[in-house]
Each structure stands twice: as structure tokens, then as C-alpha cells.
Amino acid sequence: MSAVSPAPEIPNAPDPRRWWALGALVAALLVIGFDTTILNIALPQMATALGADTGQQQWIADSYTVVFAAGMLPAGLLGDRFGRRSMLVAGLGIFLAGSVVGTLVDSAGLVIAARVIMGLGAALITPLSMAVLPSVFGPEERAKAIGALSAAAALGMPLGPLVGGWLLDHYWWGSVFLINILMAAIAMVVCLFLLPETRDPAAPRVDLVSTALSTTGLCALVYGIIEAPHRGWSDPLICTALAASAALLTGLVLRERRAVRPVLDLTLLRRPAFLWSAVTAMLVSFCLLGLLFVLPQYLQAVLGYDAFGTGLRLLPMMGGLLISARTAAPLAARFGARPVIAGGLLVLAAAAFLGSRTQVGDGYGMTALWLTLTGFGFGLGVVPAMDAALGSLPKDREGTGSGLLMTLRQVGGAIGIALLGSLLASAYQDRLDTTGLPPGTAEIADDSVIAARLLAERLHSPELAASADRAFVHGMGLTLLVTAAVSLAAAALTASFMPGRATPDGQTTEAPPMAQEHSDARQ
């Protein structure tokens, strides 16, 4: 009797629940996207109600971003070890708790504390949402899934200003946190019922020392950058903070290089596709979050729109982002990721340069144009970069790799807010004319353009209001020029160094990688 040849091996079929799982992840990231812009809209009103100066406003924004960035390193490892769905739901619960605190507090310091709690939750939500994708979607569908998640975050951005603006126009500033409570609760339920559990049983425990080093090092760095314009770069406290940051982050790198399964897996940076995709995403976040810190103040304080009107006028940027999130994946599939990413960065640079030409008497029309270009360039740059980075990760490093990738993005955003916000504050203070004002009153006007406008109204001084507007627009122009330069540098780096598509074994190829078998244990 003739021997029977073995049946051909059938590749793993796609998970039939993958699109339901994507819907759950969309719900989770919608929470983060919503919160990204709702706070920027609320900052001017918070500053008025709480008496927060520019430095405190930066900390309200950056306390969340710094904790977000530092927390994502252990978050990926926690997801690998205990289950990505479980840790994602836990993150949503923490985010919900921080939002509850935000509705109850009445001082800038307590708002910062609430934002720290929310940052801890967001640190679990974002990388674990991305880490699930390679386990559920093959390479041929992953870019589409990333585009859907990017669109979800983008959809949250215009909804945040619109809903938040309506709340601010009718209720107190803390009402902007109420919507987070509802959104996080819905996302928790959706993820529990629709998202499959995935984990890496071999993942080690989280290194608490490394976590502490990363958190304190980033906090010291951002503190030094934010406070330097007020105290001076040679101030002993600023020098100490920056030196401590360098020492702590150096200690983190040295410790992680000796770890068997590090929290900060620097070996992933040896993969060119991961490295340059991460650099691109970091620089784009630097530009976008720095811009989102500056722009609402311009729309409200200089152009005079209320909170809801400010939200409406951010829609062109979100529209551009939604369009590019849908078109980036097909363009990258046809032309490759490298030219699409570089092109998006060039569009972002052009938008920032146009914005830097803004004058005090200009209307909203030109602003709408460069905002649309900003959103379009951001989407073209980020979606292919994220896909290339995730596609280069080995299966047993999806959690830690996603954590490192998202950490670098958030670090870029935190430094963007800190550096660009500090540049804005310095330029504003240098140009503001407080001649004739008492010393104490002049210091109030120096705090922010919002404080100066309120003071001018109380003193019936149109000269002070006009000087504040000119000083702020001058500072905004400088920050946008820096944004344009950073975008151009990122485009040059991408065009020069980003390789072709990467496979999980670290090789590069110009053809799409073959689908890999999933090694995650599912429950």
C-alpha cells in the first residue's frame, strides 16, 4: 500500500472576533483622544478660576503627560504578564477614578494630582490597546486596524472641544471631567465583553526600581524645562533638576542593559524599522502636543472666542487628521512607508511655517488653512510609522515594545509642551509692555496672556490688552517656527535612515512580510 503523504499545514485562520475586538479598542482609545483636547480648551478658564500662571498651566498638562510616558514602560510588561485585556480594563478604571477627583477639587495643585491619576490610567490604556493588534490582526490587516485606532483618537479630539466647550459655557470648569467618567465606564464594559485575553506567560515581574528611575528622571527633566524661563537656566534648583534627570535616566539605561527581560528594552532600538519609526512618532508628538498647548490660548485670549467656539475652530485640524488616517495605509501599501511619512512631515512643517506668519489683526481664515494641513500631515506621519514599528516587533515583545514606542511618543509630547510652552512664556514676557503698572500688577500681567487681558479689562487699559496680544502672537510665531524646523529635521531623518518594511526577525524587505503564527496564549 502506498504511503499517504501528510496533509499540507493550514496556516492559522484569522480570529473571527478581531473586528469586535477592534471596536473595543476604539472605545478605549476614544477616551484618550477625547481627553487630549478637552483639557486644552479648559485651560484658559481653569487659569482664570484657579489663578494658575503659565507654569502651573504647563504642569496641569504635563503632569498627565509625564506620568503617562513613564507609566507605559511597566504597563507593557504588566500586560504581557497578567493579561492585556485585564490591565487595559484596570487602566480605564484608574482613569475613571482620576476624572472623579478632577470634578471635586478647587485648586491648581489638586487638579495636577487628579491629572497624575488619570495619567496612570492612560499609561495602561494606550500601549495595551496597540499591543493587542499584532496578536489579533495579521500584517495585511494591521495597517487598517492602526488607521481605525488613529481615527478613533482623532474623532475624540473634535468631540472633546465641542462637548467640553458646551460644558464650560454652561457649567463650572470641573464639568469637563464628567464626560470622561461616562466614556471610561462604557469602554470598560465593551472591553470586558468583546476583547479576547492575550498574555505572554514567560513575562517577568515589573522592576520597581527601573519604574521609579524612569518616573523621577522624566519628572525632573520636565520640571527643569518648565521652570527655567521663570527662574533662569543658571538657577541652582534648575541645574540640580536637570543634573538629577541626567543621572536618573543614565542609571535606568545602565540597569536595563543588564536585565534579562528589561522594562526598557533598548535592544529593540537595534531594529532600524522600530528605531526610526519611534523617532518619527516622538518628533511628531513634540510638534502636535506643543501646538495644542498654544493654540486654544490664541483662539480664546487673542481672537476672543468662547470655549465652544474654540472647539468648533479646531475642527479643521481634526478633519485633516481623519482624512489622512484613512488614506495613509493605502498610500504606504502602494509607495512604501518611507515616502509617505516624510511627505506627511513636510506638510506638517509647511503648516507650522504658515501659522508662524500670523499677525494680531488676522482673522480665522488663514488659521483654518494651516490647522487643516497640520492634521493631514500628522496622520500621514504617524499611521505608517506606528505600523512599521509594530510590524518589526517579535511576538514575545509586543507588550514591552508597544510600551517603549508609546513612551517615546509621550516623552516627545511632554518635552514639546515644556519647551514650546517655555519659549512662548519667555517671548511673551520679553515683548509685553507693562510700563506704568505697579510691580505686583506687572507680575500678574507677565503670568499669561489670559491674566493680562483680565487685568486690562479691570484697569480699563486697551493699551495693555493690545500689548498682551502682540506679545502672545510673537511668542506663538516663534514656537511654530521651532515646530517647522523639528518637522523638517524629522522628514530628513526619515528619508535618510528609515529602511524598508521590517519583519519580526529584524530583517528588512521591500515586500510585505509573511504572516507570522501567533504565540500568545489566549483564554
Buried (B, 14 or more C-beta within 10 A) or exposed (E): EEEEEEEEEEEEEBBEBBBBBBBBBBBBBBBBBBBBBBBBBBBBBBBBBBEBBBBBBBBBBBBBBBBBBBBBBBBBBBBBBBBBBBBBBBBBBBBBBBBBBBBEBEEBEBBBBBBBBBBBBBBBBBBBBBBBBBBBBBBEBBBBBBBBBBBBBBBBBBBBBBBBBBBBEEEEBBBBBBBBBEBBBBBBEBBBEBBBBBBBEEBBEBBEEBBEBBBBBBBBBBBBBBBBBBBEEEBEEBBEBBEBBBEBBEBBBEBBEEBEBBBBBEEBBEBBBBBBBBBBBBBBBBBBBBBBBBBBBBBBBBBEBBBBBBBBBBBBBBBBBBBBBBBBBEBBBEEBBBBBBBBBBBBBBBBBBBBBEBEEEEEBEBBBBBBBBBBBBBBBBBBBBBBBBBBBBBBBBBBBBBBBBBBBBBBBBBBBBBBBBBBBBBBBBEBBBBEEBEEEBBEBBBBBBBBBBBBBEEBEBEEBBEBBBBBBBBBBBBBBBBBBBBBBEBBEBBBEEBBBBBBBEBBBEEEEBEBBEBEBEEE
